[in-house]
Amino acid sequence: MKPETKAELISIGTVDADSSLFEKITVPTAGPGAGKTALFFKSGNKRVRLTIDEKSPLKATIKDSKMVIYKNGKEFVRGEFEQELIHCPEQAYITISEKCVYDCKFCPVPKLNGKIKTFDEVLQYIHEAHSTGGMKAISITSGVADTPEKEVDRTVEIVKEVKKYNVPIGVSIYPTNDSSKRLKEAGAYEIKYNVETMDRDVYQKACGGQELDVILKHLSEAVKIFGKNKVFSNFIIGLGESDETVEKGIKELTSIGVIPILRAGAMPSLRKGEIKIERPSAKRLLKLTHILRRELDRNGLRADESRTMCLPCTGCDLNPHIDLDY
């Protein structure tokens, strides 16, 4: 699969498919894609996660033991269907709290009234994933069901318990003043605090109750604690920001040692009327990913050295050191 092909798949983001043809596909409970069934497709070294939608211009089926994706009735790309472990292939990627007190307009989670997993439930999920023999990493994320401090407390205890599996542990939560220090001491290997957007005007409208400069401060501190190539941040594309603002934001993040993950925005049905989200084109995604690659290289950062969470999965994004052909 060429970079242009993967970019086109991400820009569409959906596929019409009979879910009964594919084993073990799940419904994510965190982030903009929460509540929608999706599947993983891999061709060569490139992987894509596509939400199942009967209205999609893409259609997938199994043909000659291969997964084939059609566009406008013609074969577009073929490869393999990949089974998930938990949320993505090869990782136990678990959402602790499926609720959030923050009202980010691009995210359906505050509207879904999801559950809060108990300590024992999380441990059981990870034990079952480990029992398959295919668990290469543990990744933990969470909304903020009550306060960020309480989520950090719960996550620290889980990390302490599951480090016995001797696989890298990644954590993506809302930061607090001591979250990086405590999670590192507990056994976390990598950390992700999401800026969501680096456009200050968009941020004020989209990220209710949060402060971008505070998150940037915590990201900078996390780099000092976790080290090079171990601190990440989701950066949504399609909230109304300009390419110039994206480039400026990429430069700001990479200059402090943070690896941005450029995530194609999607319009949740539960958020219609609250925000306008325009899914980026393949051309725009490629352009911005090339800019990201340039700035990562300039700052001596590598997006292909991550071992947990989104960067090694690559299903939702273009990883500049894996998906670009140079």
C-alpha positions as CSV (number, residue, x, y, z in Angstrom):
1,M,0.0,0.0,0.0
2,K,1.4,3.3,-1.0
3,P,1.3,6.4,1.3
4,E,-1.2,8.0,-1.1
5,T,-3.5,5.0,-0.8
6,K,-3.3,5.0,3.0
7,A,-3.9,8.7,3.1
8,E,-7.0,8.3,0.9
9,L,-8.3,5.6,3.2
10,I,-7.8,7.7,6.3
11,S,-9.4,10.7,4.6
12,I,-12.5,8.7,4.0
13,G,-12.3,6.9,7.3
14,T,-15.2,4.5,6.8
15,V,-15.9,1.3,4.9
16,D,-19.1,-0.6,4.1
17,A,-18.5,-4.2,5.2
18,D,-20.5,-7.2,6.5
19,S,-19.1,-7.5,10.0
20,S,-20.0,-11.2,10.1
21,L,-17.1,-11.8,7.7
22,F,-14.6,-10.6,10.2
23,E,-13.7,-12.0,13.6
24,K,-13.3,-10.0,16.8
25,I,-14.1,-6.4,15.8
26,T,-14.9,-4.1,18.7
27,V,-16.5,-0.7,19.5
28,P,-14.0,1.8,21.0
29,T,-15.0,3.7,24.1
30,A,-12.6,6.7,24.0
31,G,-11.9,9.5,21.7
32,P,-13.7,10.9,18.7
33,G,-14.4,7.4,17.3
34,A,-16.1,6.2,20.5
35,G,-19.3,4.2,20.0
36,K,-18.6,3.1,16.4
37,T,-17.6,-0.4,15.2
38,A,-14.4,-0.5,13.2
39,L,-12.0,-3.0,11.7
40,F,-8.3,-3.1,10.9
41,F,-6.8,-3.6,7.5
42,K,-3.1,-4.2,6.7
43,S,-1.2,-4.1,3.4
44,G,2.5,-4.5,3.5
45,N,3.8,-2.6,6.5
46,K,0.9,-0.2,6.5
47,R,-2.2,-0.5,8.7
48,V,-5.6,1.4,8.6
49,R,-8.5,1.4,11.0
50,L,-11.9,2.0,9.2
51,T,-15.3,2.6,10.8
52,I,-18.0,0.4,9.4
53,D,-20.6,2.5,7.7
54,E,-23.1,1.3,5.0
55,K,-23.0,4.7,3.5
56,S,-19.2,4.7,2.9
57,P,-17.9,5.0,-0.7
58,L,-15.6,2.1,0.1
59,K,-16.7,-1.5,0.3
60,A,-14.7,-4.4,1.8
61,T,-15.1,-8.1,1.4
62,I,-13.0,-11.3,1.6
63,K,-11.8,-12.6,-1.7
64,D,-9.3,-15.5,-2.2
65,S,-8.5,-15.3,1.5
66,K,-7.6,-11.6,1.1
67,M,-9.4,-8.5,2.3
68,V,-10.2,-6.4,-0.7
69,I,-11.4,-2.8,-0.6
70,Y,-13.3,-1.4,-3.5
71,K,-13.9,2.2,-4.5
72,N,-16.5,3.1,-7.1
73,G,-16.9,-0.5,-7.9
74,K,-13.2,-1.0,-8.7
75,E,-10.5,-2.7,-6.6
76,F,-8.7,0.0,-4.7
77,V,-6.3,-2.0,-2.4
78,R,-6.0,-5.5,-1.1
79,G,-4.3,-6.9,2.0
80,E,-5.2,-8.7,5.2
81,F,-7.8,-8.3,7.9
82,E,-6.2,-7.9,11.3
83,Q,-7.7,-9.1,14.5
84,E,-7.6,-6.8,17.5
85,L,-6.3,-7.8,20.8
86,I,-8.0,-5.1,22.8
87,H,-8.8,-2.0,20.7
88,C,-5.9,-2.6,18.3
89,P,-3.6,-5.4,17.2
90,E,-0.9,-6.6,19.5
91,Q,-1.8,-4.3,22.4
92,A,-4.1,-4.4,25.4
93,Y,-5.4,-0.8,24.9
94,I,-7.9,-0.2,27.7
95,T,-10.1,2.8,28.6
96,I,-10.6,3.0,32.3
97,S,-13.3,5.7,32.6
98,E,-15.7,5.9,29.6
99,K,-17.1,9.2,31.0
100,C,-15.6,12.7,31.0
101,V,-16.4,16.0,32.8
102,Y,-14.7,18.0,30.1
103,D,-17.0,19.0,27.2
104,C,-14.7,18.8,24.2
105,K,-17.0,19.5,21.2
106,F,-15.3,17.0,18.9
107,C,-15.7,14.1,21.3
108,P,-18.9,12.0,21.9
109,V,-17.7,10.5,25.2
110,P,-19.4,13.1,27.4
111,K,-22.7,12.2,25.7
112,L,-22.4,8.4,25.8
113,N,-22.7,7.9,29.6
114,G,-20.2,5.0,29.5
115,K,-19.1,2.8,32.3
116,I,-16.2,3.1,34.7
117,K,-14.2,-0.1,34.8
118,T,-13.2,-1.5,38.2
119,F,-9.6,-2.2,39.1
120,D,-10.3,-5.9,38.9
121,E,-12.0,-5.6,35.5
122,V,-9.0,-3.8,34.0
123,L,-6.7,-6.5,35.4
124,Q,-8.9,-9.3,34.0
125,Y,-8.8,-7.7,30.5
126,I,-5.1,-7.5,30.6
127,H,-4.7,-11.0,32.0
128,E,-6.8,-12.4,29.2
129,A,-4.9,-10.4,26.5
130,H,-1.6,-11.8,28.0
131,S,-3.0,-15.3,27.9
132,T,-3.3,-15.2,24.1
133,G,0.5,-14.9,23.8
134,G,0.2,-11.9,21.4
135,M,0.3,-9.0,23.9
136,K,3.3,-6.8,23.0
137,A,2.3,-3.7,25.0
138,I,-0.2,-2.4,27.5
139,S,-1.8,1.0,26.8
140,I,-4.1,2.7,29.2
141,T,-6.3,5.7,28.5
142,S,-9.2,7.4,30.4
143,G,-11.7,10.1,30.4
144,V,-12.1,12.2,33.5
145,A,-15.1,10.8,35.3
146,D,-14.6,13.0,38.4
147,T,-11.2,14.8,38.7
148,P,-7.9,14.4,36.8
149,E,-6.2,13.6,40.2
150,K,-8.5,10.6,40.8
151,E,-7.9,9.3,37.4
152,V,-4.1,9.5,38.0
153,D,-4.5,7.7,41.3
154,R,-6.4,4.8,39.6
155,T,-4.0,4.6,36.7
156,V,-0.9,4.6,38.9
157,E,-2.3,1.6,40.9
158,I,-3.1,-0.3,37.6
159,V,0.4,0.4,36.2
160,K,2.1,-0.9,39.4
161,E,0.0,-4.1,39.2
162,V,0.5,-4.9,35.4
163,K,4.2,-4.1,35.1
164,K,4.7,-7.8,36.1
165,Y,3.9,-8.8,32.5
166,N,7.2,-7.2,31.4
167,V,5.9,-5.4,28.3
168,P,6.1,-1.6,27.8
169,I,3.2,0.3,29.3
170,G,1.9,3.5,27.7
171,V,-0.5,5.9,29.4
172,S,-2.8,8.6,27.9
173,I,-4.7,10.7,30.5
174,Y,-5.3,14.3,31.4
175,P,-2.2,15.6,33.2
176,T,-1.8,16.8,36.8
177,N,1.1,18.5,38.5
178,D,2.7,15.2,39.5
179,S,1.2,12.7,37.0
180,S,4.4,12.3,34.9
181,K,6.6,11.7,38.0
182,R,4.1,9.3,39.6
183,L,3.4,7.3,36.4
184,K,7.1,7.0,35.6
185,E,7.9,5.7,39.1
186,A,4.9,3.3,38.9
187,G,6.4,1.7,35.7
188,A,5.0,3.6,32.7
189,Y,7.3,3.6,29.7
190,E,5.6,6.2,27.6
191,I,3.2,9.1,28.1
192,K,0.6,11.0,26.0
193,Y,-1.1,14.2,27.0
194,N,-3.3,15.5,24.2
195,V,-3.2,19.1,23.0
196,E,-6.1,18.3,20.5
197,T,-5.3,21.5,18.6
198,M,-2.6,24.1,18.6
199,D,-4.8,26.9,17.2
200,R,-5.6,29.0,20.3
201,D,-8.9,30.3,18.9
202,V,-10.1,26.9,17.9
203,Y,-9.0,25.5,21.3
204,Q,-11.2,28.0,23.2
205,K,-14.2,26.9,21.3
206,A,-13.6,23.2,21.1
207,C,-11.9,22.2,24.4
208,G,-14.2,23.3,27.2
209,G,-12.7,23.8,30.6
210,Q,-9.1,22.9,29.6
211,E,-6.1,25.2,29.2
212,L,-3.6,24.6,26.3
213,D,-0.7,26.3,28.0
214,V,-1.1,24.1,31.1
215,I,-1.0,21.0,28.9
216,L,2.1,22.3,27.1
217,K,3.8,22.8,30.4
218,H,3.1,19.3,31.5
219,L,4.3,17.9,28.2
220,S,7.6,19.8,28.5
221,E,8.0,18.4,32.0
222,A,7.1,14.9,30.8
223,V,10.0,15.0,28.3
224,K,12.4,15.6,31.1
225,I,11.0,12.7,33.1
226,F,10.3,10.1,30.4
227,G,13.1,11.0,28.0
228,K,13.5,11.3,24.2
229,N,10.9,9.7,21.9
230,K,8.6,8.8,24.7
231,V,6.2,11.7,25.0
232,F,3.4,12.2,22.5
233,S,0.3,14.3,21.9
234,N,-2.8,13.9,19.7
235,F,-3.3,16.9,17.3
236,I,-6.6,16.9,15.5
237,I,-6.8,18.1,11.9
238,G,-10.1,19.4,10.6
239,L,-11.4,21.7,13.4
240,G,-11.0,24.9,11.4
241,E,-7.3,25.4,11.8
242,S,-5.0,26.6,8.9
243,D,-2.0,24.6,7.6
244,E,0.1,27.5,8.8
245,T,-1.2,27.1,12.3
246,V,-0.6,23.4,12.1
247,E,3.0,23.9,11.0
248,K,3.6,26.4,13.8
249,G,2.1,24.0,16.3
250,I,4.3,21.1,15.0
251,K,7.4,23.3,15.4
252,E,6.4,24.3,18.9
253,L,5.8,20.7,20.1
254,T,8.8,19.1,18.4
255,S,11.1,21.9,19.8
256,I,10.3,20.8,23.3
257,G,10.8,17.1,22.5
258,V,7.1,16.1,22.0
259,I,6.0,13.9,19.0
260,P,2.7,15.1,17.6
261,I,0.2,12.6,16.2
262,L,-1.8,14.2,13.4
263,R,-5.3,12.7,13.8
264,A,-7.9,13.2,11.1
265,G,-11.0,14.8,12.7
266,A,-14.4,13.2,12.4
267,M,-17.8,14.7,13.0
268,P,-19.6,12.7,15.8
269,S,-23.3,12.5,15.2
270,L,-23.9,13.3,18.9
271,R,-22.2,16.6,18.4
272,K,-24.0,18.0,15.3
273,G,-24.8,21.6,15.7
274,E,-22.1,22.2,18.3
275,I,-19.0,22.2,16.1
276,K,-18.1,22.0,12.4
277,I,-15.5,19.4,11.6
278,E,-14.2,18.9,8.1
279,R,-12.3,15.7,7.5
280,P,-9.0,16.5,5.9
281,S,-8.3,15.4,2.4
282,A,-5.6,12.8,1.5
283,K,-3.6,15.7,-0.1
284,R,-3.7,17.7,3.1
285,L,-2.8,14.8,5.3
286,L,0.2,14.0,3.2
287,K,1.3,17.6,3.1
288,L,1.1,18.0,6.9
289,T,2.8,14.6,7.5
290,H,5.7,15.6,5.4
291,I,6.0,18.8,7.4
292,L,5.9,16.7,10.6
293,R,8.6,14.4,9.3
294,R,10.8,17.3,8.5
295,E,10.4,18.8,12.0
296,L,10.9,15.5,13.7
297,D,14.1,14.9,11.8
298,R,15.3,18.5,12.5
299,N,14.8,17.9,16.3
300,G,16.3,14.4,16.3
301,L,13.0,12.7,17.1
302,R,11.7,9.3,15.7
303,A,8.0,8.4,15.4
304,D,8.9,4.7,14.7
305,E,10.6,4.0,18.1
306,S,7.4,4.2,20.1
307,R,6.2,0.8,21.6
308,T,2.8,1.7,23.0
309,M,-0.4,3.5,22.0
310,C,-1.1,5.1,18.7
311,L,2.3,5.5,17.0
312,P,3.2,1.8,16.6
313,C,-0.5,0.9,15.8
314,T,-0.6,3.5,12.9
315,G,-4.3,2.5,12.3
316,C,-5.8,6.0,12.5
317,D,-2.8,8.1,11.4
318,L,0.1,8.5,9.0
319,N,3.2,7.7,11.0
320,P,5.9,9.9,9.3
321,H,8.7,7.4,9.9
322,I,6.7,4.3,8.9
323,D,4.1,5.4,6.3
324,L,6.1,7.8,4.2
325,D,8.3,6.1,1.5
326,Y,11.6,8.0,2.2
